[in-house]
């Protein structure tokens, strides 16, 4: 992990006047009249703090307080005439550079922003309520953007450079980070941050958002308690991970839970949770630990439940085998546009494992392992809703049979703001595993399955 001294030096160099290399540099310098003032403030801050930056016994929070206090003293000594508003802005921006993530730090603090998209140093977009908006925030230049990316990925022990131009990482609060740099990114480095709330959403939050209804929440709770294997399916940005987090919160507190993710995002509060995270190859191309490796290893860790953030390759085979061999009640997500598509995706991913299995054998594995598919979508009004809850019934010939238990009511139309008025409604079909749940003392009230019941 980088020291505060490293971050001070990174931030200072980020604000040094860059050599003129074209119109973009002129534009970047011209947009900030305080660029030279910032550079002087940075240098003064470093000179003032001195050896305290390297004190291993000083907590980072205490260092941060000293940085802010010294920052005010340095600004007070600055000869450049500054208004109160300019002084406040300068202090905040310098503090963000040293202690945070530069110009995107205010966006990270904004609770209404769910996603930040940096398309090169001078184009930053955000997502609010499912809609995209441009912002006035910008980096000084490409080098400044790359330094912030390096700070983010370095904190979790990863790297991004010409040899490895793609990286997945996370912020300390669990927010998901993806970065793409040259030579893959042709128009400047691309940084995408999907924010996660410091206080994770609960089932009550999802009910208030309209993601699902109280009866559906009760049904999913019963399925988790009754050890049904669940797949959460949906497209990019549809809210799969948020729903996975909420559904996983229904897991019993007295069971041993192993979570497996590319970048640790799940926030489970049960007493017995073991968190595993995959690791990319090092600069020599060795040392990679894949999701598949972790799934296989988790079977030796005596798990009661396995929660996989997402399966996207041959790990699907190991996940299905785990579900079929005594690890009932496991949960995972896949990228797919419908419940039926999610099964096709699972078949394809099993084939990626390199095992020569006939399609029918794969489908029998899927039908025997998966009990329930939760289909999620981001609708045109920007809201994220569960649109379908489907039971995997079994096999008829070579086809996996499905039956919808709940579907989204699109016929309800929209309100004056274009927001969908519909919600999940029961199809009137009871799941075939109702008796299995009853045998475990978990009753599904008949009211849950009255057609059209809210």
N, C-alpha and C positions, 0 to 999 in steps of 0.2 A: 504494500500500500504506500502511496506517495506521502512524503512528509508535508507539513504546512509550508516549509521552506521551498520545497519543489513547486508547490502550487503558487507561492508568491512569485517565484522566478518565471514560471509559465505565464502567469497573468501579466507580469511586467513586460516580458518579451512580446506578448500578444498585442500590447498597445504601443510598442515602439513604432515610429513612423516607418512604414514599409517602403522599399525602393519602388520607384515609379516604373510599372511594367505595362502600362496600357491605360485605357479609359476607365476600366473598372477600379483600378487603384486610385485614380484621381477622384472618382465618385465616392469611394469608401472614405477617403480622407476628407473630402469636402463636406460630408454629411455630419461629421463630428467636430465641432470647433474646439472641443476640449481634449483633443487627442494628445497634444504635447503636455497639457496640464496633467492628464492621467499618468503619463509616463513619469513625470517628475514626482507625483504623489506616490506612485509605486516604489520608486527608488528611495524616496524619503522614508517610506514605511519599512523597507528592508533595512536601511541604515539605522533607524530608531530601535527596531526590535532586537537586532543583533543576535547574540548567542542564545537568547530565550527561544528562538525558533527550533533549536536542537535539543532542548531539555526533554529527555525521555520520560521524566516524572510529571510533566505538565499535561493535564488532560486536554484533548482537542477542543472541548467546549471552553476551557479557560483560555486556550490560545486564541480561539475565535473572539472572545471578549476583549483580549488584549489588542488583537488586530483592529477591532472596531474603535477602541479607545484611542489607540495611536493614530488611526486614520483621521479622526477628528482633529487631533493635534497637528498633524501634517497639513491638513487642509487649512487650518487656522493660520499656519505660517506661510501659506502660499501667497505670493505677491500679486498674482493675477486677480483682478477684481471679479468677484463672484456674488451673485444675488443669493438670497436664502434658498430659493428654489433650485438654483444651479448647484449650490453646495450640497443640498440634500440628494440631488440626482447623482452628482459625482461620487459622493460617499456610497450610495447604494450600488452604483455600477462597479466601482472598484471592489467593494465587498463581494459582489456577485462573482467577479472574476476570480478573486482569491479563494473564497470559501464555497463557491457554487459552480455554475456552468455558463458563466458569461451572459450574453444577451438573451438566452432562453431561460434563465433562472426565473424571471418574473412570470413566464408562461408556465413553468413547472409549479409555481406557487398558486396559480389561478385555479380554483376548484371547479370552475365551469368548463375548463379545457380538458378534453379526454384524450387528445392525440396532438403531437407536435411533429410537423414534417418540414425538415430543412432540406431544400432543393438547391444546394450550393450556398455560398456564403451570403448572398444578397436576396434570397427568396425563402421566406419562412411562412408556412401556413399552419393553421390550427383547426381542430375540429371542436365545434360546440354544438351540443344537442344533435349530433349526427350530421351537421352541415359543415362544409369547409369555408374558411375565411382567411384572406391574406393578412399579414401583420406588418407593422413598420419596423420590427426588430431585424437586426442584421449583424453579421460578423464583420470584423475589420477587413479580412481577406480570407483566402482559402487556407493559408497557414494557420490563422487564428482558429478556424473551424476544425482543422485537423488536430490542433492541440487539445481542444475540448473533447473531441472524439477519443483521443489517446488517453485523456484523464479518465473518461468513463470506463473504457474497456480495460485499462490497466488496473483499475480498482478491483476487478473480479478476476484478475490473472489471465486476461486474454490479450490478443494483439491484433492489429490491423495494419497492413502495409502492402506493397506491391506483390509480395509473394503470397499473401493471404488477404485479399481485398474485401472479403465478406466476413462479417462477424455479428454474432448475437451476444448480447450482454444484458445487464439489468442495473438499475439504480438502487441505492440503499433501501428505498421504500418498496422495491419489488417491481417498479415500472419496467416494461419490456423495451429494450433498445436494439435496433438493427442499424448497422452502418455499412455503407458501400463506398469505397474510395477508388481512385485511379489505379490501374488502367481500365477497370470495369466501368466506373462512373465517368462518362465522357464530359459532362458539363460541371464538374466539381463534385466534391464529396456529398453524399446523401445520408442524412441522419433521420431516423424515424423513432419516435418515442411514444409508446402507448402507456398512458399513465394508469396507475392503480391507486385507489384511495388508501391513505395510510390506515384508516379504519375500514376494513373490508366490508363490502355490502353484505347485508343479511337477507334472509327470506322476506322480511317485512319490506326491505328496500325494493326488492324485485317485484313484490306485489304492488307497491306504490308506483313503480315505473310502468306497470302493465305487462311485465315480462311473463308472469303467470298469475293465476288466481289462487285464493286460499284453498279451494278444493283440490286443485292440482298440486299445490304445496303439500297438502296432507297425503295425497296419493304417492308423491315422490318420497316423502318421509317413510311411508310404509314400505315402499320398494327397497329403500336403502336398509332399513331395519331388518327386512326379510331377506337380505343378502341376494338381491337380484343384480346381475351384471348389466351395467348401463353404459351406453355409448352416447356421448353428446356430439351431435353433428351440426355443421353449419359452415358458412363461408367465412372469408377473412373479415374480421371486425364485427362479427355478428353477436359477440358476447359469450362465446363458448367458455372461455376461461372463467369469467365472472360466475356463470351458471355452475361450472364445475366446482368452484370454490364454495358456493352456497350448498349445492347438493352434498359435497364432501363434509360440510359442517354437520350433516345429519348422522354421520358415522358415530357409533357408540364410543364413549370415552374410555371404556375398559378393553379396547381392542388395539392390537399392534398394527399401525398403519405405516406403509412405506410409500412415499411419493417420489416420482421419477420425472424429471423435467430437463429440457434443454437449458433453460434459464429459470432459476427458482422463482416462481410467482405465487404459488399457492400459499395461503395464510390460514393454516389449520390450527385450532386452539385445543385440540384434544391432548391428553396427558402423554400419550405414547406415539409420537410421530417421528419417523426417521426420514430425513430429506436427502435425496440423492440428486446430483446434477451432472449432466454429461460434460465431457471435456474435449475440445478439438485437438488436433495434432499439433505438436510443437514445431519449431522452425525446421527441424530435421525431418519432419513428416511422420514422427512416431509419437506414441504416448496417448493416442486418441482413445477415449472411452465413450462408446456410443450408447444411445438409449437401449438398444438391443442387449448390449453387455450388462447394463444396469438391471434390465428386466430379468435376465437370466440369473444374475447374482442375487436379486431380491428374493428369489425362491429359496435361497439358502439362509435367509435371515428370519425365518419363521414368521412371515407376515400373516395377519388375519385378513388384511385388505391391501390391495395394490392400487394406487392411483397414479396413472400416467398422464402427464400434461397433454401430450399429443403423440399419437403414433403416425409416422409418415413413411416408414420403410419396413424392412424385414422384421422389425420388432413386433409387428402385428401377429406373426406366427407364435412367438413366445408368449405374447399377451393372451392369445386365444387358448394356448395350451395351459397357461396358468389358470384361466377361468374354468377350464375343463377338468382340472386336476386338484380340486379342493380349495381353490382360492375364490370362492363365490363372493359376490358383493363388490367386485372390483369395478373401477370406473375409469374411463378414458375419453378422449375427444379425437375426432377425425374431421378433415376438411371434406365436405360434400354438400350438395345442394338439395338433397332429399334423403329420406330414410332408405329408399331403395338404392340410391346412388352410394350411400355410405357402405352398404354391403358389397357393392361392386368395387369400391375403393379398398375394402379389407381384402377381397380376393386378390386384387392386383398387388397389394403390399405383401401378402403372404408369398406370392410368386417371386417377389424381390428378395426373399430370404435365400433363394438359390436351392430350395428343396423341390425335387421333381415330384409333385403331387398332382393327381388328376383333379379337375375342377370340382367334380362331385365330392371328393374327399374334403376339399377345402370348404365347400358349402356346408357339408355336414358338421365340420368343426365350428363354423360360424353359427349355424343354427343351434348347435348344442351349447355354445358358450354364451351368446348374447341373448338377453331377455328383453331389453327395452332400449329403444332409440329415442332420444330427445332431439328433435330438429329445431334449430334456432336460425333466425334470419334478421338482418337489418332491413327494415321496411323503407319504402320511399320517403316516409315522413321523418326518417332518421332514428326512429325508435327501434330498440332491439327486443324482439318478442320470440317466445317459443311458439312455433306455428304448428307443431305436430308432435304427438307422443304415440309411438307405434310399438306394438308388441311383436316380437319375433316368435311365431307360433311353432314352426318346424319345417319339415321338408314334404313336398308333394312332387314325387318324381325327382327331377333335377332342379326344381325351383324352390327357393326359400319362401315360405308363405308368411305374409305380414298382415296385421290388422290394426287399423287406427283406433286408438282409445280416446284421444282428444285431438281436435283440429281447430285451427283459428277461424273465426267467423268473419270472413272478408265482406259478407253481404251487409254488415252493419253500416258500411259507408264511412265517411269522414266528417269531421266537424269543420267549422269555418276557417280553422287554421291549417287544414289539410291533414290533421292527425287521425289515424285510424281509430274508429270507435269499437271495433270488434275485440273479442277476447277468446281464450280457449273455451271450447264447449265439448261436452261429452258426446261421443257418437252413439251411446247407449249399449256399447259392447263391454262386457266384463272380461278382464284378462283371464287367460286359462290358468295362470298360476295363483288365482285367488284361493284355491283350496290349500295350496302349499303354504301360503301366508297364514291361513286360518290354523293350520296344524302347528304353526309356531306361535299362535296366540295373537296374531295380527289380523284383525278383521277390517275388511274394506266395506264401509257402509254402502248400502244399495243406492243411497242418494247421490253418491259420487258419479253414478253411471246413468242417471236419468237424462235422456236426450235433451240437449239444449240447456241443462241446468248450469247456472253460473257458478 
